[in-house]
């Protein structure tokens, strides 16, 4: 996997917005906040006999109290979709090595999961936020940061490109049956910031299904439970360097109402 410093930040970031107001429970690490917002549809629990495939809209947004870039370089971003199940092996896959060499055209059409955008903060080099359009694929991570072959691993591959042509390749590895985690980022040189800071990500993944042995299988399927009428999601960010040990992890959570009975769909007024 090519190591593009300017690009790595484009796939998982957050728009720096003072006073941002969205759903989710924000976390705070020395004035550095992150807010997670997750929406799955339909919000209906699965049963053993009838799993419910769902679509996903995902937002993670970061801001600081003073409006400046965060001073905490991120090592990993881990996302937990409690009780949901991913089935990447049932779907066509795109190889990270081919995606980096040729671009999205190298990915089978059936491997496409969705699209979105990402925003990075490159101040003081660039005064304005950097916007990249993103495409998301079901795939396989088969090369490391230097492009050398590694043991293949299932992953969600995020490809992002700015209007100026800067490209990003960010794989998210599966963690257990209901989680995703980014590959570790190296710490920047002592006393320096990365060229880009994680600032914003918005991804929309429609319901995606396939048929396996005459059974419909969703790429993402709802849990079989709806505890206390809500599903819970979390983001845990770890840092490459931190001066206060108690603040080496930043966590944000979100919830969504779910239905146990028949889902009639959203109401309109």
Secondary structure, 3 states (H helix, E strand, C coil): CCCCHHHHHHHCCECCCCCCCCCCECEEECCEEEEEEEEEECCECCCCCCCCECEEEEEEEEEECCCCCCCCCEEEEEEEECCCEECHHHCCCEEHHHHHHHCHHHCCHHHEEEEEEEEEECCCCCCCCEEEEEEEEEEEEEECCCCCEEEEEEEEEEEEEECCCCEEEEEEEECCCCEEEECCCCCCCCCCCCCCEEEEEEEEECCCEEEECCEEEECEECCCCCHHHEEEEEEEEEECCCCCHHHCEEEEEEEEECECCCCCCCCCC
